[in-house]
Amino acid sequence: MKKPDIYITTPLYYVNSHPHIGHTFTTVVADIVKRYHKLFGRQVYLLTGTDEHGEKIAMAAQNAGVDVKKFVDDNSKRFKEVWDLMGLEYDDFIRTTEERHKKVVRYLLQKLHDTGDIYFASYEGHYCIGCERFITASELVDGKCPDHGTVPKLVKEENYFFKMSKYVDTFKKEIEKKPDIIRPEWYRNEVLGYLKEKIEDLCISRPKDRVSWGIELPFDNRFVTYVWFDALLNYISAIGYPDNPEFKDYWNVSEHFIAKDILRTHTIYWGTMLLASGLPLYKHLNVHGYWNMSGMKMSKSLGNVIEPTAFKQKYGDQGLRFFFLREMHWGEDSDFTMERYIGRYNTDLANNYGNLISRTMGMMEKYYPNDEKIEITKDLLSKHPLKDALENVIKSYKNDFYKYEFHKTLELMWALFDDTNKHIAESKPWEIAKAGDKAALCKTLAPVLEIIRITTYMLTPIMPLVCTQILNELGFEGAVNVKFDDFTKWGYSKTFNVKYKNKKFFERIEQ
Ligand code: MSP
């Protein structure tokens, strides 16, 4: 691959459970962002994968009565299968049990041990297995972990520690200097809030007699590496740290996508680990909120999950991708209910966008039969009010989308569809056709076709399969091989040769 313009990562998902809609969301967003940038000719590299060591996974394997290696192999495969089934365009899938990753973990542990940033001591703290980390007293709510609702267990043992406290000030200065390093900004403020507390050093080992499923410390074989210290390093091990001469090309343009549950680990832990290793911080940390079910975070431990494979079998995945982006306001929580999904799908996709396409293509088929082309000349398109609204959508797509404020662009785009549907209702092309005035008919339909062509192109990263099909039926190849600034030009297409095959692109979901 050419030098990347953006290196995108998702979290590495724990293999103690199967993928649900929450995991699917982050991975789908990463895929959409990749496809979005590709429209502008940018090179994007997308990494995802699975987090496979630690106490939580070892316990899950034991509870399932399966050998832990087989357990992680099977469950990791499931994540990969689901991403493939959803058609996600990842470039690499890393597993923390792979040798290419383990050797980087060992390398870095040794390096930090040699420089004195890792030391041996005894420790007592409250450990939440769900989070796989020690919880500070200020995080506890009624003595329980706020994310898992469980009482952390008191653990006292001798371990190795990473001098996290030594790097906290530098980390704080770095994020103060870079207002958009953590987005949206309120999460950056939240992190600055954490940094007001005293940050202790990080316990980065587990004695093998308690947890043996992990990467052995290179300097003490009685211990394995703490799972977060291991997993976070995937972001650099996957791109060949430290030997790959191209490593920096990737790292300098890195963007992590995570939900807020792992904000602390991706800032205080990961930030200080990077600084101690002599590496710059990631370029951006993009943080989204939770998909909730009845106000509770969707999660395996709470048992309230929607399973992506079953969802896809019943409803497909194009509508889901749209729903994800339209419904969640980036950074905030959102409720996932089937009522909301079906409501959004029927209103926005079936009734509005879908109907606009079907009626327009239906008219084209009827009024321009036998391969007759509609010629688009400049005077047919000049100064149309729909054009101004479209320019606004394009501007928002370039700006808001880039900040992951997807819903704003989609809101504007759907208002444009309303106006376009209104334009059809008011100009009554069927009466013009009846009167046999082809020139006037062309003048009415040309802006509608342009709106559909350009917006469908812009929607391709969100609904690649169906949008490509729509573009094909409009007589275009699809979004590949055409540059954004060319294809979104009003009047870029000189003719439309509609070959309408689908009677409906978005069938209503009847309950
Ligand atoms: N293994 C760690 C991450 C290590 S990264 C080096 C982990 N794994 S996880 O399986 O629990 O995945 C957490 C991530 O899954 C969240 O940050 C988010 O990306 C996604 N989500 C899981 N449940 C979710 C929701 N209910 N809503 C939104 N995103 C969700 O943490």
Boltz pocket constraint, residues with backbone or C-beta under 6 A from the ligand:
constraints:
  - pocket:
      binder: B
      contacts: [[A, 10], [A, 11], [A, 12], [A, 13], [A, 14], [A, 15], [A, 21], [A, 22], [A, 23], [A, 25], [A, 26], [A, 51], [A, 228], [A, 231], [A, 232], [A, 233], [A, 234], [A, 257], [A, 258], [A, 259], [A, 260], [A, 261], [A, 262], [A, 289], [A, 290], [A, 291], [A, 292], [A, 297], [A, 298], [A, 299]]
      max_distance: 6.0
